[in-house]
Amino acid sequence: MRPIQMVDLQRQYAGIKQQVNAAIQEVLETAAFINGKQVTDFSRNLSDYLNIPHVIPCANGTDALQIALMGLGLQPGDEVITPSFTFIATTEVVALLGLKPVFADVDPKTFCLDPASLEKQITQKTKAIVPVHLYGQSAPMKEIMDIAQKYNLHVVEDNAQAIGGDYHFPGGKTQKTGTIGTVGTTSFFPSKNLGAYGDAGALFTSDESLANRFRMIANHGQKKRYYHELVGCNSRLDSIQAAILNVKLPLLDGYIYSRIKTADAYDQAFAGHPKITTPFRAAYSKHVFHQYTLLLNGADRNKLNEYLSSKQIPSMIYYPVPAHRQQMFAAFHSDRQQLEVTDWLTERVISLPMHTELDEEQIRFITGSVLEFLN
């Protein structure tokens, strides 16, 4: 059996090596390393895939979130509501800009923002909501958008873990995750479902005025060289990363299908086990399985993590410390918040290997080892 990786990018690369190498070579030969043709092509290609008019590439997913909040014109002291059960990038950009992060709890099934908890956190200072499509499962966007409209709030979708996901509205309308709110953001970190070979990110919006503003902010606040209208930053997607993403974008739906098949195999192996809750798949969306995360009931998660490691099976805990309990937010006294579901989940979740290259033998060994420990 081949060694098991949490994410096997080497084998994925082997399958597309010729196309990737040719795409990189073209950049090297033209020497258009910044804002080359590949960046323009990727922006257009992703726009077509997502069915949204404006895609603004940038340097990474954290920058995408920061640029989104900067572009919305929020002022220091304005409140932004996010889940605490998420990667820290979602929340740190809020504090970085002098805004106040306000944390809401998540649904115990989907692990995504709970609309009831969200609405309780809204005050006169609230200006934006940042729902996270966690692990590849979409947040309940219909309810979130209804709340946003009720209180006149911006919605910034953190779509870093769910690129390619579908959201189904009542009545039959379907949209890609990240295209529903005021603006969507994503990361193309190498381990993502659509991953570059370095840092990369993007923003999406249907609002042309906002799109132009985001482009300016990402380019030092300028639309004409050396004439700076806004305070901006330097956040560009380089041409080599864009070239790689252009090769991989047409394969994204196939990658997602492979991940869903692996999730199906995991589900079948764990079905009915009293100590395991497998990932919930909400009827309103297509789960794209950036992660396959178990919820353990009456089992020692940390010891399972150690046991799997002893058998050369990687596993990860996403996330051991929620945002509201991180030291960086001590000044906001967020640790006083009662986020019961979030605190409960951080002690019980564990993610198993999930990528496009897992084979049946590896899956049997992983699931067999988990069951061996729990039985």
N, C-alpha and C positions, 0 to 999 in steps of 0.2 A: 504494500500500500504506500502511495506517495505521502510525504509529510503533509499534515493538515495545517493550513494557514487560516488566520481570521479573515483575511482578504488575500487572494492569490493573484496579484497583479502580474507576476512573471508569466504564468501560463496564459492569462488573458492576452498579454502582449504578444506571446508566441503565435497566437492565432491571427493577429493583425499586423505582424511585424513588417511585412513588405509594404503595406499601405502607409503605416506610420512612418517608416524610414524614408519613404519617397516624399511624404508631406513635409517632413523636417528638412530634407535635403533641398527642397524647393525654396524654403525660407532662407537656408544658408546661402544658396546661390544668388538669390535676389538681394540679400542683405537688408531686407525691409523688416527689421526686428521689432520695431514699434509701429503700431497702426498700419501694418501691412494689409495686403489684399485679403489674407486669411482671416483677419479680425472682422473686416466688413462682411465677408462671406459667412462667417459663423453667426454673426448677429442676424443676418437675413435668414439663414437656415433655421436658427432656433426660433425666430419670430414665426416662421411658417409652421414649424412643428407645434408650437404652443398656441398658434392661432391668435396672436396678439400683435398689435402694430409696432410696438417699440421694445427693443431689447438693447440694453446698455451694458456692454461687457466692462468688467473691472478686474482688479488685481486678485481679489479673494472674496469669500462670502462674508467675512466680518466687515470689510469695506463696503460691501453692498448694503448691509444693514445701516451702517453709519451714513452713507450717502443718502439713503432713503429718508432717514430722520432729518438730516440736514436740509434736504430738498423740500421737506414739508413745512419748513419755516417755524419749527417749534422753538420756544424760548426757554432759557434757564428757569427751572422750577416747574415747568409743565410736567404733568404725570403721564407715564406710558405704562400700560398694563401688559404684563407678559406672564406666561407660566413660569414657575420656579423650577419645574422638572424639565430641564433642557440643558443643552451645552451652553457654557458661560457666555459665548459670543453674543447670543440673543440679548442678554441683559447688560453686559459690560458696556456696549456702545451707548446705551441709554445714559448711564452714569458719566461716561466719557464726555458727552456733550452737555453736561450740566443739567440734564433732565432728571426726573425722579422716577426710578423704577418702582412699580407697585406690582406685587406678585399675587396671582390668582391660582387657585387649585385646579387640578386636572381630574378628568373622568377616570375612575378606576379600571374601566374596560379598555378604552382607547388610549389612555395615557396623555391625551390631548386636552387643551383648554376646556374647562367646564363652563358653559355659558352662565349658569346660575351663580357660580363663584365670581366670574368676570363682572357681571352686572352689579354685584354687591360692592365691588371695589371702585366703582365710578364716582367721581366727585366733580365739582365745578372746574377743577384744575386738569382733569383728564383730557388729553388731546389725541391719543392714539392707542391702538391695540395691536400687539404683535403676536398673533397665533402661530404656533409651531406645528408643522406636519411631522410629528415625531416618529422615528423608526420607519417611515414610509407610509404611515397611516394619516389620512387627512384629518384635520380638525373639523368640527361641525360648522362649516362656513355659512350655511343658511342662517342658523341661529346667531352666529357672530355678526354677520352683515346686518341682520335685523336690529341687533343691539346698537351697532355702529350708526345706523341710519337714525335710530330713535334719539341718540345723544349727539349726533353730528360729529362723529369721530373718524379719524383716518384709520385704515387697516393696512398694516404692513405684514404680508405673509412671509414667514421664514420657511422657505421651501427647500432648504439645504439637504434634507433627507428624503425628499419625495418627488424629485424631478421625474416627470413622465406619468405621475399619478392623475387619475380622473376623479372629478367630483360630480355627482349626479343630483341635480336639484329636483324637487317635487315638480311634476309636470313633464319631465323627460329631458330638460336641458342639461347638457354635460359640458364642463369646462375643465381644463387642465389646472391642477393645483398651482398656485403662484400667480394665476391670472384673474383672480376673483376680487381681491381687495383693491385699495388705492394703488398699491405697488406690491410686487412680489420680488423676493430676493432669493438667490441660491449660491451655493458653493460648488466648485468643480474640484475640490480636494481629491487626490488620487483614489481614495477609498470609496468615494460616492458612486452611486449608480451610473452617473455620467461623470467620469473623473478624468482630469488632465494628468500630466506627469510633473506637476508642480502646483503652486497655488494659482487659483483662478476663480472668478465669480461673475455674477451678472444681476441686473435688475430688469424687471418687466413692468410695463404699464400701458394702458390704453389712452392715457392723457398726454397729448403731444406737448403741452406746455411744461408739464412735469418732466417728461423725457428730456426735453432740451435743457432744463435746469439740472437734471442728474448728470447729463453729459458734461456740462460746464463744471460742476463741482468735482467730478472725477478727473478733470483736466485743469487743475489749478484755478478754477473759477473763470475760465476764459472760453470764448467761442472764436475770437480772433486773437492770433498769437501776440502775446505781450500786452494785451488789453484785458485786465482782470476785473470783472464786474462783481464777482462774488468771492467770499472766502471759500476756498476749495481745498483739494488735496491732490496727491499724485497717485492715481489708482488706475493703471492701464493693464488690460489683458495683452500679454506679449504675443507676437505672431506665431512663435513655435507652439505655445499652448493652444492657440486658436486652431492651428493646423491639425494638431492631435485631436482636438474636440470635433473638428469637421469629419475626421475619419470615424470617430466613435458614435456621433449623434445618430446616423442611420441604423446603428446596431442597438440603440437604447431599448427599443421595444422588445427585441430578442433577449437582451440582458434581463429585462424585467420578467419576461416569461420564464426564463431559467430560474430566477430567484423564487418566483411563485411556485414552480414545480418542486424546488427544494423545500420550501415552506410546507407544501402539501405532504411531502414525505416525512418531515419532522412531525407535523400534526398527526399523521396516521400512527406514527410510532408511539406518541405520547397520549393518544386518545384514551380518555377515561381514567387516567392515573390520578388518584386523589390528591397528590402533592404537587401537581403541575397544572397550571392554567396556560394554555397556548395562546398566541397572539389573537386578539379579537379582530375580526374583519367587519367593519361597519358596512351596512347595506348601502349607505350613501356614497361610497367611494371604492376605488380599487387600491388595495394595499400593495405597494411596490417593494416592500421588504428590503429597505436599506439595512435594517437589522432584524434578526429573529430573536425576540426577547421573551423569555419565560418568566412567569410570575410563580414563585414557589410558595407553597402552603404547608407549614409545619415541617420545613426542612431548613438546614443550615446552609444558606447561600454561599457564604465565604468558604466553608469546608468543601462544598461542591466545586467551587472555583479552584481550590487547591488540588482536589482529587483529579479533576480533568487535566490540570497542568502536569501532574505526575504521570499522566498517560500521553503526554505530548499533544494534548488537545487544547488549543487556546480558547479562552472565553473572556468576556469583558463585562464590567459592571458600569452601565450607562444609566444613572450617574450616582456615585457613592455619596456625594454631598450636594444637595439642591442649592440653587442660587440664593434663596433667602437665608441660608445658613452659612454662606461664604463670608470670610473675613472682609473681603473688599467692600461689602455692603453694610459693614457695622455702623457707619454713620447714619444710615437710614433706619436703624433698629428693626430691620426686617426679620431678624430671628425671633421677634416677639409675635410674628404673625402665626395664626393657627391654620396651617395647611396640612390637615390630617392625612389626606390621601397621598400627597407628595411625600411626606415623611414616611408613611407606611410603605410606599413603593420602593424608596431608596434602600430599604432593608431586605427586599425580596426579589428584585429583578436580576436576571443574568442573561447575557446575550451569547448565543452560540455562533460558530462560524457561519457566515452567509456571504456567498459570492457566486459568480457564474461558472466557476470551474469545479465545484464539488461534485464528486461522483458517488455512485450508489454504495460502493464499499466504504468510503469515508463517512457517508451519512449513517450507515449501519453501525460503524464503530463509535461514532459520536453519540448516537441515540442509545446504543447498547450500554455505553459507559455511564451516561446520565442515569439510566434505569437501574443499572447495577448499584450505583451509589444510593439511590433513593429506596430501593426495595429491601 
